[in-house]
Amino acid sequence: MNKIKPWLSAMRLRTLPLSVSGIILGSCFAYYNGHFDFLIFALAILTTISLQVLSNLANDYGDGVKGTDNDERVGPQRALQSGAITPQEMFEAIRFNILVVIMLTLGLLWVAFGSGNFLYVLLFIALGGFSVYAAINYTMGSSPYGYRALGDVFVFVFFGLVSTIGSYFLYMHTLNHVVVLPAIALGLFSVGVLNLNNMRDIQSDTNAGKITLAVKLGLNRAKTYHFALILGAMIITVIFSLLYYVEPYNFLYLIAFVPLIIHVKKIKKAKIANDFDSQLKVLALSTFLFSILLGIGYILY
């Protein structure tokens, strides 16, 4: 029982809503176009959550064994850093989680495609394998991409494009331009969450030799980059709604812009690590709310 709290902490449950935002968005647009299956939706959510937990455990392990998570870092203390979970225990959990991801992925593909779409199954197996690679190698290994300022690219691709467009394809078995702009907007918001995290850790990451894009840019330019991400995502979404306008409900997501605008103002004034840390939950939950409202706005009629 005394291990439950450290494991829950290592899984970083607060990151899970953001991870399923693309699934919700893609599923809503599939529903709007006449195709929805609750079992596909449930398995897609579970698969995505298992991938996010895998990523969180791998990040805890990678940063822990490299010494990046130390007393200089602001934010929740990591499991390996605290000593509550040993590196061996964490590594075994990562291996077990990979098996869970594989089983859920195969179950999802069977329900979505059956036995008659072999090429689609192969495509998604490849995407699944690449997703596992991305989840593990952000901080683990001898040359993790998270230490080479590439995390933003991977987050944009997987949290935005793959999650939204991929989930839409699971229902529709075809691509559609209608989900492209929402996927890009969600990807930009998701990168914003990562950049906010990296701005918070800019000093400790620099000292530990972890090169994130925020470290390379410096705090002032990282802030400018952050504003471009958030405001760019908002502008893209408004353009999308104008191009694909059906009814006033399509603008329901504007409610989520209120906390996002407040967030931008607070980041403009932020100076110390705690200022950025306090905004992480705000941005992540605002992005989650955005995805729900944008999706619902196209299925209410």
Short mmCIF file of the C-alpha atoms (twelve columns), coordinates in Angstrom:
data_MODEL
# 
_entry.id   MODEL 
# 
loop_
_atom_site.group_PDB 
_atom_site.id 
_atom_site.type_symbol 
_atom_site.label_atom_id 
_atom_site.label_alt_id 
_atom_site.label_comp_id 
_atom_site.label_asym_id 
_atom_site.label_seq_id 
_atom_site.Cartn_x 
_atom_site.Cartn_y 
_atom_site.Cartn_z 
_atom_site.pdbx_PDB_model_num 
ATOM 1   C CA . MET A 1   0.000   0.000  0.000   1 
ATOM 2   C CA . ASN A 2   2.848   2.400  0.758   1 
ATOM 3   C CA . LYS A 3   3.893   2.143  -2.914  1 
ATOM 4   C CA . ILE A 4   0.551   3.269  -4.362  1 
ATOM 5   C CA . LYS A 5   1.117   7.005  -3.923  1 
ATOM 6   C CA . PRO A 6   4.611   7.001  -5.534  1 
ATOM 7   C CA . TRP A 7   3.329   4.963  -8.499  1 
ATOM 8   C CA . LEU A 8   0.366   7.290  -9.017  1 
ATOM 9   C CA . SER A 9   2.784   10.203 -8.844  1 
ATOM 10  C CA . ALA A 10  5.067   8.551  -11.416 1 
ATOM 11  C CA . MET A 11  2.122   8.020  -13.763 1 
ATOM 12  C CA . ARG A 12  1.460   11.805 -13.640 1 
ATOM 13  C CA . LEU A 13  -2.309  11.499 -13.848 1 
ATOM 14  C CA . ARG A 14  -2.695  15.216 -14.472 1 
ATOM 15  C CA . THR A 15  -1.191  14.714 -17.958 1 
ATOM 16  C CA . LEU A 16  -3.877  12.226 -19.026 1 
ATOM 17  C CA . PRO A 17  -6.668  14.672 -20.038 1 
ATOM 18  C CA . LEU A 18  -4.340  16.392 -22.506 1 
ATOM 19  C CA . SER A 19  -3.242  13.056 -23.970 1 
ATOM 20  C CA . VAL A 20  -6.817  12.034 -24.900 1 
ATOM 21  C CA . SER A 21  -7.809  15.428 -26.330 1 
ATOM 22  C CA . GLY A 22  -7.007  14.360 -29.892 1 
ATOM 23  C CA . ILE A 23  -9.035  11.155 -29.515 1 
ATOM 24  C CA . ILE A 24  -12.046 13.166 -28.374 1 
ATOM 25  C CA . LEU A 25  -11.665 15.646 -31.226 1 
ATOM 26  C CA . GLY A 26  -11.181 13.030 -33.948 1 
ATOM 27  C CA . SER A 27  -14.078 10.959 -32.594 1 
ATOM 28  C CA . CYS A 28  -16.426 13.950 -32.577 1 
ATOM 29  C CA . PHE A 29  -15.678 14.740 -36.217 1 
ATOM 30  C CA . ALA A 30  -16.196 11.091 -37.142 1 
ATOM 31  C CA . TYR A 31  -19.560 11.222 -35.360 1 
ATOM 32  C CA . TYR A 32  -20.388 14.429 -37.254 1 
ATOM 33  C CA . ASN A 33  -19.698 12.561 -40.512 1 
ATOM 34  C CA . GLY A 34  -21.932 9.674  -39.530 1 
ATOM 35  C CA . HIS A 35  -19.489 7.123  -38.125 1 
ATOM 36  C CA . PHE A 36  -18.986 6.389  -34.437 1 
ATOM 37  C CA . ASP A 37  -18.389 3.204  -32.466 1 
ATOM 38  C CA . PHE A 38  -18.229 3.378  -28.674 1 
ATOM 39  C CA . LEU A 39  -15.923 0.340  -28.442 1 
ATOM 40  C CA . ILE A 40  -13.399 1.963  -30.815 1 
ATOM 41  C CA . PHE A 41  -13.635 5.155  -28.758 1 
ATOM 42  C CA . ALA A 42  -13.082 3.319  -25.453 1 
ATOM 43  C CA . LEU A 43  -10.146 1.276  -26.762 1 
ATOM 44  C CA . ALA A 44  -8.573  4.350  -28.380 1 
ATOM 45  C CA . ILE A 45  -8.815  6.226  -25.050 1 
ATOM 46  C CA . LEU A 46  -7.316  3.299  -23.118 1 
ATOM 47  C CA . THR A 47  -4.518  2.836  -25.654 1 
ATOM 48  C CA . THR A 48  -3.650  6.531  -25.546 1 
ATOM 49  C CA . ILE A 49  -3.687  6.605  -21.746 1 
ATOM 50  C CA . SER A 50  -1.404  3.561  -21.610 1 
ATOM 51  C CA . LEU A 51  1.005   5.276  -24.029 1 
ATOM 52  C CA . GLN A 52  0.989   8.444  -21.931 1 
ATOM 53  C CA . VAL A 53  1.628   6.483  -18.734 1 
ATOM 54  C CA . LEU A 54  4.457   4.674  -20.525 1 
ATOM 55  C CA . SER A 55  5.923   8.019  -21.541 1 
ATOM 56  C CA . ASN A 56  5.623   9.382  -18.002 1 
ATOM 57  C CA . LEU A 57  7.293   6.336  -16.447 1 
ATOM 58  C CA . ALA A 58  10.057  6.426  -19.055 1 
ATOM 59  C CA . ASN A 59  10.609  10.153 -18.463 1 
ATOM 60  C CA . ASP A 60  10.819  9.593  -14.715 1 
ATOM 61  C CA . TYR A 61  13.333  6.802  -15.284 1 
ATOM 62  C CA . GLY A 62  15.396  8.659  -17.894 1 
ATOM 63  C CA . ASP A 63  15.650  11.940 -16.015 1 
ATOM 64  C CA . GLY A 64  16.141  10.090 -12.737 1 
ATOM 65  C CA . VAL A 65  19.110  7.966  -13.771 1 
ATOM 66  C CA . LYS A 66  20.702  10.885 -15.619 1 
ATOM 67  C CA . GLY A 67  20.405  13.121 -12.572 1 
ATOM 68  C CA . THR A 68  18.288  15.728 -14.359 1 
ATOM 69  C CA . ASP A 69  15.614  15.450 -11.668 1 
ATOM 70  C CA . ASN A 70  17.377  16.967 -8.685  1 
ATOM 71  C CA . ASP A 71  16.811  19.450 -5.875  1 
ATOM 72  C CA . GLU A 72  17.129  22.404 -8.290  1 
ATOM 73  C CA . ARG A 73  14.031  21.375 -10.200 1 
ATOM 74  C CA . VAL A 74  10.705  23.076 -9.392  1 
ATOM 75  C CA . GLY A 75  7.484   21.053 -9.448  1 
ATOM 76  C CA . PRO A 76  6.340   17.690 -8.090  1 
ATOM 77  C CA . GLN A 77  9.173   15.464 -6.902  1 
ATOM 78  C CA . ARG A 78  9.668   12.489 -9.221  1 
ATOM 79  C CA . ALA A 79  9.483   8.892  -8.022  1 
ATOM 80  C CA . LEU A 80  13.115  7.947  -8.714  1 
ATOM 81  C CA . GLN A 81  14.317  11.293 -7.432  1 
ATOM 82  C CA . SER A 82  12.544  10.699 -4.112  1 
ATOM 83  C CA . GLY A 83  13.867  7.136  -3.799  1 
ATOM 84  C CA . ALA A 84  10.336  5.777  -3.315  1 
ATOM 85  C CA . ILE A 85  10.736  3.612  -6.440  1 
ATOM 86  C CA . THR A 86  14.003  2.005  -7.493  1 
ATOM 87  C CA . PRO A 87  15.351  2.177  -11.054 1 
ATOM 88  C CA . GLN A 88  14.862  -1.585 -11.427 1 
ATOM 89  C CA . GLU A 89  11.218  -1.364 -10.309 1 
ATOM 90  C CA . MET A 90  10.608  1.482  -12.735 1 
ATOM 91  C CA . PHE A 91  12.267  -0.393 -15.599 1 
ATOM 92  C CA . GLU A 92  10.082  -3.453 -14.936 1 
ATOM 93  C CA . ALA A 93  6.991   -1.245 -14.909 1 
ATOM 94  C CA . ILE A 94  8.013   0.206  -18.268 1 
ATOM 95  C CA . ARG A 95  8.380   -3.289 -19.750 1 
ATOM 96  C CA . PHE A 96  4.972   -4.310 -18.398 1 
ATOM 97  C CA . ASN A 97  3.392   -1.132 -19.770 1 
ATOM 98  C CA . ILE A 98  4.781   -1.862 -23.232 1 
ATOM 99  C CA . LEU A 99  2.941   -5.208 -23.162 1 
ATOM 100 C CA . VAL A 100 -0.268  -3.422 -22.151 1 
ATOM 101 C CA . VAL A 101 0.136   -0.974 -25.047 1 
ATOM 102 C CA . ILE A 102 0.675   -3.827 -27.509 1 
ATOM 103 C CA . MET A 103 -2.415  -5.738 -26.346 1 
ATOM 104 C CA . LEU A 104 -4.650  -2.655 -26.368 1 
ATOM 105 C CA . THR A 105 -3.361  -1.596 -29.793 1 
ATOM 106 C CA . LEU A 106 -4.042  -5.011 -31.326 1 
ATOM 107 C CA . GLY A 107 -7.514  -5.064 -29.771 1 
ATOM 108 C CA . LEU A 108 -8.241  -1.579 -31.113 1 
ATOM 109 C CA . LEU A 109 -7.098  -2.454 -34.622 1 
ATOM 110 C CA . TRP A 110 -9.138  -5.650 -34.660 1 
ATOM 111 C CA . VAL A 111 -12.302 -3.776 -33.678 1 
ATOM 112 C CA . ALA A 112 -11.615 -0.893 -36.099 1 
ATOM 113 C CA . PHE A 113 -10.480 -2.838 -39.169 1 
ATOM 114 C CA . GLY A 114 -11.261 -6.522 -38.598 1 
ATOM 115 C CA . SER A 115 -9.453  -8.941 -40.897 1 
ATOM 116 C CA . GLY A 116 -10.307 -7.231 -44.178 1 
ATOM 117 C CA . ASN A 117 -8.016  -4.189 -44.054 1 
ATOM 118 C CA . PHE A 118 -4.548  -5.678 -43.726 1 
ATOM 119 C CA . LEU A 119 -2.697  -2.634 -45.071 1 
ATOM 120 C CA . TYR A 120 -4.466  -0.329 -42.618 1 
ATOM 121 C CA . VAL A 121 -3.570  -2.676 -39.772 1 
ATOM 122 C CA . LEU A 122 0.074   -2.673 -40.841 1 
ATOM 123 C CA . LEU A 123 0.062   1.129  -41.046 1 
ATOM 124 C CA . PHE A 124 -1.308  1.504  -37.514 1 
ATOM 125 C CA . ILE A 125 1.021   -1.161 -36.132 1 
ATOM 126 C CA . ALA A 126 3.883   0.917  -37.530 1 
ATOM 127 C CA . LEU A 127 2.393   4.065  -35.956 1 
ATOM 128 C CA . GLY A 128 1.998   2.193  -32.680 1 
ATOM 129 C CA . GLY A 129 5.614   1.056  -32.770 1 
ATOM 130 C CA . PHE A 130 6.783   4.589  -33.497 1 
ATOM 131 C CA . SER A 131 4.583   5.864  -30.650 1 
ATOM 132 C CA . VAL A 132 6.207   3.442  -28.211 1 
ATOM 133 C CA . TYR A 133 9.627   4.527  -29.462 1 
ATOM 134 C CA . ALA A 134 8.703   8.186  -28.963 1 
ATOM 135 C CA . ALA A 135 7.312   7.503  -25.484 1 
ATOM 136 C CA . ILE A 136 10.459  5.711  -24.330 1 
ATOM 137 C CA . ASN A 137 13.198  7.697  -26.024 1 
ATOM 138 C CA . TYR A 138 12.221  11.185 -24.896 1 
ATOM 139 C CA . THR A 139 14.626  10.904 -21.949 1 
ATOM 140 C CA . MET A 140 15.801  7.268  -21.994 1 
ATOM 141 C CA . GLY A 141 18.755  5.869  -23.920 1 
ATOM 142 C CA . SER A 142 22.164  7.198  -24.832 1 
ATOM 143 C CA . SER A 143 20.812  9.918  -27.147 1 
ATOM 144 C CA . PRO A 144 17.268  10.876 -26.055 1 
ATOM 145 C CA . TYR A 145 15.573  13.336 -28.392 1 
ATOM 146 C CA . GLY A 146 14.232  15.321 -25.432 1 
ATOM 147 C CA . TYR A 147 17.820  16.289 -24.647 1 
ATOM 148 C CA . ARG A 148 18.357  17.506 -28.230 1 
ATOM 149 C CA . ALA A 149 15.539  20.083 -28.447 1 
ATOM 150 C CA . LEU A 150 13.323  17.763 -30.506 1 
ATOM 151 C CA . GLY A 151 10.549  17.209 -27.983 1 
ATOM 152 C CA . ASP A 152 8.384   19.944 -29.497 1 
ATOM 153 C CA . VAL A 153 8.348   18.212 -32.883 1 
ATOM 154 C CA . PHE A 154 7.317   14.859 -31.432 1 
ATOM 155 C CA . VAL A 155 4.597   16.401 -29.248 1 
ATOM 156 C CA . PHE A 156 3.136   18.283 -32.227 1 
ATOM 157 C CA . VAL A 157 3.105   15.151 -34.377 1 
ATOM 158 C CA . PHE A 158 1.710   12.706 -31.802 1 
ATOM 159 C CA . PHE A 159 -0.541  14.860 -29.620 1 
ATOM 160 C CA . GLY A 160 -1.878  16.813 -32.574 1 
ATOM 161 C CA . LEU A 161 -1.683  15.107 -35.961 1 
ATOM 162 C CA . VAL A 162 -1.505  11.394 -35.137 1 
ATOM 163 C CA . SER A 163 -3.968  11.540 -32.251 1 
ATOM 164 C CA . THR A 164 -6.661  13.563 -34.036 1 
ATOM 165 C CA . ILE A 165 -6.317  12.398 -37.642 1 
ATOM 166 C CA . GLY A 166 -5.462  8.832  -36.607 1 
ATOM 167 C CA . SER A 167 -8.534  8.465  -34.382 1 
ATOM 168 C CA . TYR A 168 -10.729 9.885  -37.150 1 
ATOM 169 C CA . PHE A 169 -9.320  7.297  -39.578 1 
ATOM 170 C CA . LEU A 170 -10.142 4.448  -37.174 1 
ATOM 171 C CA . TYR A 171 -13.842 5.166  -37.683 1 
ATOM 172 C CA . MET A 172 -13.918 6.442  -41.249 1 
ATOM 173 C CA . HIS A 173 -11.175 4.353  -42.929 1 
ATOM 174 C CA . THR A 174 -10.322 7.410  -44.977 1 
ATOM 175 C CA . LEU A 175 -8.626  10.784 -44.578 1 
ATOM 176 C CA . ASN A 176 -10.537 14.048 -44.630 1 
ATOM 177 C CA . HIS A 177 -9.267  17.626 -44.790 1 
ATOM 178 C CA . VAL A 178 -11.876 18.664 -42.200 1 
ATOM 179 C CA . VAL A 179 -9.699  17.383 -39.324 1 
ATOM 180 C CA . VAL A 180 -6.390  18.887 -40.466 1 
ATOM 181 C CA . LEU A 181 -6.724  22.396 -39.011 1 
ATOM 182 C CA . PRO A 182 -8.153  21.172 -35.659 1 
ATOM 183 C CA . ALA A 183 -5.266  18.671 -35.448 1 
ATOM 184 C CA . ILE A 184 -2.722  21.443 -36.083 1 
ATOM 185 C CA . ALA A 185 -4.348  23.717 -33.477 1 
ATOM 186 C CA . LEU A 186 -4.371  20.956 -30.865 1 
ATOM 187 C CA . GLY A 187 -0.752  20.132 -31.684 1 
ATOM 188 C CA . LEU A 188 0.266   23.759 -31.109 1 
ATOM 189 C CA . PHE A 189 -1.556  23.909 -27.768 1 
ATOM 190 C CA . SER A 190 0.118   20.650 -26.720 1 
ATOM 191 C CA . VAL A 191 3.556   21.964 -27.658 1 
ATOM 192 C CA . GLY A 192 2.680   24.998 -25.548 1 
ATOM 193 C CA . VAL A 193 2.271   22.728 -22.522 1 
ATOM 194 C CA . LEU A 194 5.698   21.198 -23.146 1 
ATOM 195 C CA . ASN A 195 7.285   24.605 -23.696 1 
ATOM 196 C CA . LEU A 196 5.745   25.871 -20.464 1 
ATOM 197 C CA . ASN A 197 7.223   22.899 -18.637 1 
ATOM 198 C CA . ASN A 198 10.605  23.562 -20.261 1 
ATOM 199 C CA . MET A 199 10.511  27.271 -19.379 1 
ATOM 200 C CA . ARG A 200 9.894   26.294 -15.767 1 
ATOM 201 C CA . ASP A 201 12.896  23.940 -15.826 1 
ATOM 202 C CA . ILE A 202 15.170  26.119 -17.945 1 
ATOM 203 C CA . GLN A 203 17.768  26.683 -15.214 1 
ATOM 204 C CA . SER A 204 17.865  23.136 -13.834 1 
ATOM 205 C CA . ASP A 205 17.906  21.655 -17.361 1 
ATOM 206 C CA . THR A 206 20.793  23.927 -18.340 1 
ATOM 207 C CA . ASN A 207 22.775  22.850 -15.290 1 
ATOM 208 C CA . ALA A 208 22.032  19.174 -15.992 1 
ATOM 209 C CA . GLY A 209 22.996  19.402 -19.682 1 
ATOM 210 C CA . LYS A 210 19.458  18.797 -20.941 1 
ATOM 211 C CA . ILE A 211 19.067  20.899 -24.088 1 
ATOM 212 C CA . THR A 212 15.419  21.746 -24.675 1 
ATOM 213 C CA . LEU A 213 14.200  24.320 -27.166 1 
ATOM 214 C CA . ALA A 214 13.562  26.693 -24.250 1 
ATOM 215 C CA . VAL A 215 17.199  26.300 -23.154 1 
ATOM 216 C CA . LYS A 216 18.385  27.052 -26.693 1 
ATOM 217 C CA . LEU A 217 16.112  30.068 -27.093 1 
ATOM 218 C CA . GLY A 218 16.557  31.574 -23.654 1 
ATOM 219 C CA . LEU A 219 13.654  32.679 -21.470 1 
ATOM 220 C CA . ASN A 220 12.599  35.815 -23.375 1 
ATOM 221 C CA . ARG A 221 12.518  34.184 -26.797 1 
ATOM 222 C CA . ALA A 222 10.917  31.054 -25.313 1 
ATOM 223 C CA . LYS A 223 8.120   33.310 -24.088 1 
ATOM 224 C CA . THR A 224 7.704   34.789 -27.578 1 
ATOM 225 C CA . TYR A 225 7.631   31.264 -28.982 1 
ATOM 226 C CA . HIS A 226 4.991   30.349 -26.382 1 
ATOM 227 C CA . PHE A 227 2.766   33.272 -27.363 1 
ATOM 228 C CA . ALA A 228 3.090   32.274 -31.022 1 
ATOM 229 C CA . LEU A 229 2.007   28.708 -30.202 1 
ATOM 230 C CA . ILE A 230 -1.064  29.673 -28.177 1 
ATOM 231 C CA . LEU A 231 -2.221  32.593 -30.297 1 
ATOM 232 C CA . GLY A 232 -1.422  30.700 -33.503 1 
ATOM 233 C CA . ALA A 233 -3.615  27.783 -32.377 1 
ATOM 234 C CA . MET A 234 -6.442  30.182 -31.544 1 
ATOM 235 C CA . ILE A 235 -6.232  31.929 -34.922 1 
ATOM 236 C CA . ILE A 236 -6.116  28.618 -36.812 1 
ATOM 237 C CA . THR A 237 -9.241  27.422 -34.969 1 
ATOM 238 C CA . VAL A 238 -11.167 30.603 -35.797 1 
ATOM 239 C CA . ILE A 239 -10.155 30.261 -39.467 1 
ATOM 240 C CA . PHE A 240 -11.327 26.637 -39.385 1 
ATOM 241 C CA . SER A 241 -14.697 27.617 -37.933 1 
ATOM 242 C CA . LEU A 242 -15.199 30.251 -40.611 1 
ATOM 243 C CA . LEU A 243 -14.242 27.850 -43.406 1 
ATOM 244 C CA . TYR A 244 -16.410 25.013 -42.081 1 
ATOM 245 C CA . TYR A 245 -19.225 27.007 -40.528 1 
ATOM 246 C CA . VAL A 246 -22.500 25.126 -40.084 1 
ATOM 247 C CA . GLU A 247 -24.231 26.714 -37.087 1 
ATOM 248 C CA . PRO A 248 -23.437 28.982 -34.099 1 
ATOM 249 C CA . TYR A 249 -22.564 25.971 -31.920 1 
ATOM 250 C CA . ASN A 250 -19.368 25.683 -33.978 1 
ATOM 251 C CA . PHE A 251 -17.968 28.596 -31.965 1 
ATOM 252 C CA . LEU A 252 -18.635 26.969 -28.589 1 
ATOM 253 C CA . TYR A 253 -14.878 26.550 -28.104 1 
ATOM 254 C CA . LEU A 254 -14.510 30.325 -27.654 1 
ATOM 255 C CA . ILE A 255 -15.370 29.678 -23.993 1 
ATOM 256 C CA . ALA A 256 -11.975 27.948 -23.663 1 
ATOM 257 C CA . PHE A 257 -10.241 31.014 -25.074 1 
ATOM 258 C CA . VAL A 258 -11.035 32.987 -21.896 1 
ATOM 259 C CA . PRO A 259 -8.633  31.048 -19.618 1 
ATOM 260 C CA . LEU A 260 -6.143  30.840 -22.501 1 
ATOM 261 C CA . ILE A 261 -6.014  34.620 -22.889 1 
ATOM 262 C CA . ILE A 262 -5.605  35.020 -19.120 1 
ATOM 263 C CA . HIS A 263 -2.847  32.397 -19.283 1 
ATOM 264 C CA . VAL A 264 -0.958  34.345 -21.966 1 
ATOM 265 C CA . LYS A 265 -1.146  37.511 -19.863 1 
ATOM 266 C CA . LYS A 266 0.219   35.702 -16.806 1 
ATOM 267 C CA . ILE A 267 3.083   34.135 -18.749 1 
ATOM 268 C CA . LYS A 268 4.004   37.561 -20.090 1 
ATOM 269 C CA . LYS A 269 4.567   38.664 -16.473 1 
ATOM 270 C CA . ALA A 270 6.152   35.366 -15.298 1 
ATOM 271 C CA . LYS A 271 9.721   35.594 -14.022 1 
ATOM 272 C CA . ILE A 272 10.484  32.652 -11.727 1 
ATOM 273 C CA . ALA A 273 9.974   28.908 -12.100 1 
ATOM 274 C CA . ASN A 274 6.940   28.812 -9.805  1 
ATOM 275 C CA . ASP A 275 5.156   31.337 -12.040 1 
ATOM 276 C CA . PHE A 276 5.363   28.880 -14.930 1 
ATOM 277 C CA . ASP A 277 4.595   25.804 -12.823 1 
ATOM 278 C CA . SER A 278 1.313   27.297 -11.580 1 
ATOM 279 C CA . GLN A 279 0.138   27.694 -15.189 1 
ATOM 280 C CA . LEU A 280 0.791   24.115 -16.332 1 
ATOM 281 C CA . LYS A 281 -2.527  22.759 -15.095 1 
ATOM 282 C CA . VAL A 282 -4.339  25.826 -16.459 1 
ATOM 283 C CA . LEU A 283 -3.008  25.353 -19.988 1 
ATOM 284 C CA . ALA A 284 -3.427  21.564 -20.019 1 
ATOM 285 C CA . LEU A 285 -7.034  21.677 -18.788 1 
ATOM 286 C CA . SER A 286 -7.881  24.624 -21.051 1 
ATOM 287 C CA . THR A 287 -6.621  22.585 -24.020 1 
ATOM 288 C CA . PHE A 288 -8.711  19.613 -22.893 1 
ATOM 289 C CA . LEU A 289 -11.769 21.869 -22.582 1 
ATOM 290 C CA . PHE A 290 -11.010 23.335 -26.012 1 
ATOM 291 C CA . SER A 291 -11.003 19.894 -27.648 1 
ATOM 292 C CA . ILE A 292 -14.301 18.920 -26.006 1 
ATOM 293 C CA . LEU A 293 -16.064 22.167 -26.924 1 
ATOM 294 C CA . LEU A 294 -14.748 22.225 -30.490 1 
ATOM 295 C CA . GLY A 295 -15.850 18.631 -31.029 1 
ATOM 296 C CA . ILE A 296 -19.247 19.051 -29.370 1 
ATOM 297 C CA . GLY A 297 -19.800 22.220 -31.374 1 
ATOM 298 C CA . TYR A 298 -19.985 20.119 -34.518 1 
ATOM 299 C CA . ILE A 299 -22.243 17.353 -33.215 1 
ATOM 300 C CA . LEU A 300 -24.895 19.540 -31.583 1 
ATOM 301 C CA . TYR A 301 -27.743 20.277 -33.920 1 
# 
